[in-house]
Amino acid sequence: MINSSPQVAVVGGGFSGIAAAKKLFESGISFKILEARDRVGGRTHTKTISENLYVDLGGQWIGPTQDRMYELCEEHGVAYFETYDQGKNVLDLKGKIRTYSGVIPKMDPISLINLDWLIKKIEKLANQIDLISPWTHPKARQFDAVTLEYYLRKHTKTDACYQVIKVGCKTIFATELNEVSLLHALFYIKSGTSLDCLINIKNGVKQHRMKGGMQGLAKKIATPFMEHIQFNSAVRRIDYSGEGVTVKGDDFEINASKVIIAVPPPLLAQLIFSPLLPIAKRQLLDRYPMGHVGKCFMIYEKPFWRKNNFFGQVVSDQNTPFQTMFDCSPADGSAEIMMAFTIGERAKAFFQQDKSTRKFAMQNLLISYFGEESNQSTQYLDFSMSDEIWSKGCYAGVMPTGAWTGFEDAYRKSIDPIYFAGTEASTRWNGYIEGAVLAGEAAAAQIILRVNND
């Protein structure tokens, strides 16, 4: 049995837990990070294939207004590079493959007018949402009573418009749109700056990638206090009182004054608390699903779609297993990697097939989009965080109908000596790595303030 008594126990060694620990470390407050995995990074996970060749199985992009991530890159000497965004895009709609330039696909004039109007309408509504208290909007109950799917169907006049906006939104939320409250969608868009920012690569959320992969930044941040991280240590139970907390696992027990919990909602729901958490938080955790997304990678030794003036981005309707594809090649372009997102019900069906069938499906589509050279891949990889026991989904937890107006800020609300972090606890960039960092730092700041005032 391992025992220790730091001032703060941090449950979870993803970006949120690491960011909280960094702040505690710099303030001279003792802590212990308890991480169930054998690595840091949480829902970011970089797999190295060979020297200078890697794929990010989890989160991988940063973009404008994610100021803290850029600051951390500069502080720790982690280089980033522009996501490739030159050439033609591909639209696969109703079995017909077309190419287009820019952000908006080629469609009939009515569909284009409808799409432009709908995007502006959603942006206008999202701008009205208070990020601290979304439930205070005059129409909060109305927005929270319907799904994003319902709203899009109601306001799209053509099937082409509906299919394109649906693919864009599924890529943003990583789930079926009938699982997302309209109010949460508006909050999420405002939290991530704008719908335009969440959709775009240039000047958008996918503008930059890390050289060497996203997980490398988490490792760099954690390096000064790596000895304070206890790996392979899943927390099972937390007993708490006004005197402090006892955090227990299968073979360890940590006594601390405070605890920061920085794990995804399904893992938080599995923890045993004594006394029980407030009823609002428990009821919310009972209906707080994670996004469901798989990432599929086709790796090529030699570049070919770029030389043929293709951007690498593909948008597809329900006739394929994939909603979108992106060029995820290394910074030097020495090899080419195509990454495909499969989301929601498509992901569930796709991963029920064996790996050779999954590879065949992606390769055949790439041939139809980019030609016979797509048949010359050297390796195929795929991964779903939903199948990872310590994540149970990605990108983040999604608030269903009734959750914001029924439970308000129950998820992020602290109960001294327990403080909650993780990207789901952030008001800014909720669902993204930036949000995870901000929530971890906010939880640590609350503790530092209390410690200094005691």
Phi, psi and omega in degrees: 000125178269129178231141173204166184223070174284168176292324184227133169260134178245118181264109180113126181249031171281190182302325182291313178295320179294320179295320177296316181296322178302316182292320177296317181301315182289341179265000178076022179263128183288145183205164173223126175268129178251110185242125183290329180279182175259021184208162169270168174117335177057241182279011165250137183205110181263126177256120178274127181265314176200180181302126180069010179233124186206163172227147175264110180286338178243217182301144186215346187247156166223162182202182183307144183076359171271065191297323183293323179295320179293323177296319179293322177300314181294317182298324186254009175066034179262120182277149175229164184217160183290134171294134182297129185214039181242140177110195184274144171264167179240134173243123178248097187232123180056037177078001179254131184256124179230160174246155179204164176246155179086196186272320187266126180294160174287125176217177176294156185304320181296317180296319179295317178297317180298316181296315180298315179297317183292318178299316179295323180294317179296317178301317181297317179293317181298323180297341181274351186278134175276119184293331179285322183218076182301333183288354181270355178299141182306331180251023184303314182294323178295314180293326184278351182271348182236160179270164174297324178301313179301315183295317181294318179297322181294326188252006173259134184263343179229156179293325180299315178299315181298315182296319182290314180293327179293316179298315179301316182289323177296323177293328177288315188262345178058039179200170172294141187285346174281001176259359185247123172296140176301320179298318178295320178301316180294318176301313184297319179294315178295320179300323179266026175085303181189162175296321178301317180295320183286338181271322193277159169266298177293125184061026180227187189294340181256025187291321186232149172235157181276135171293124182091351177104154185295323183298335179300326178293318178300318179297318180296317180298320186278347186307315182296338182233031183300328181290349178268005179257126179254103183280168180051041185230081180284127177280135180249327189213145175227117174258135184217156177201186177294345181272345181142201183226152170237118183254123188239140171233192183295326184223027178209159176214122182244125175257126184216166176280324182222163174222138172251126179254116185232064180231161178297154183309318180297328179285323174299320181295335181278341182291143176266125178246140173224116358292172180298152173294160178307148188299324180297318179293319180295318180293323177296316181297334178289344182219055182228077186287155174270155170297157182233109184217139172245148176243129183239133186236129171248123188250135182235143180287324183240140177294144174215322183288328178296318181292339177266015176066037172253138178290322185104350180274134178232137173241130184224147174275196190288002181280357175233168177287349190242136175282315184215158173228151181218148172287117178239039180289159177295165187301323185276357178067018182290339175220170176235136179232125173258129178246133178242137172266129167242128196229145173064227182296326177298319179295317180299315180292320183297315185279359170280344178274158178287164188296322181296324177291322179296316178298315182300318181297314181292318182296318179298320178295317180298324176297318180291332181273317192237002175099179187295338177299339178294348181276000187253036180290152177261339183197147174235134177227148169213161186197143174229124176297340178295336179267003180262122190299331184261012172235309179062024177148171181194151005282326188201174171291146184238128181282121178278181179302141177083349186288314182294315182283336180277326187236352176051236184263028184302327185291313187272352185289127180281154177229087185314126016263021181254130180236138187250132178234208188089154184300331180292343180269000184267143173272334179251131182054042174302131179093353183243168181297321176305316178297321178299315180296313182297321180291320177297317179293323180294318178296316179297321180298321178299318180292316179301319179298317180293317180298318182290335181268349179286000000 
